[in-house]
């Protein structure tokens, strides 16, 4: 069970780091297109992290 706690902890850390990057990305002075690409990339990364860990896509066996 300790492995799951570590996985949840590090996932939460990465989600927090990515959120901080999103917040500060607004003030980085990037062009609009670059900002959109950056924010969409971070969003997709966060979606994958949540799907892999909290929806057990990363550690569960295939059902079919």
Secondary structure, DSSP 8 states (H G I E B T S, - for coil): -HHHHHHHHHHHHHHHHHHHHHHHHGGG---HHHHHHHHHHHHHHHHHHHHHHTT-TTTS----
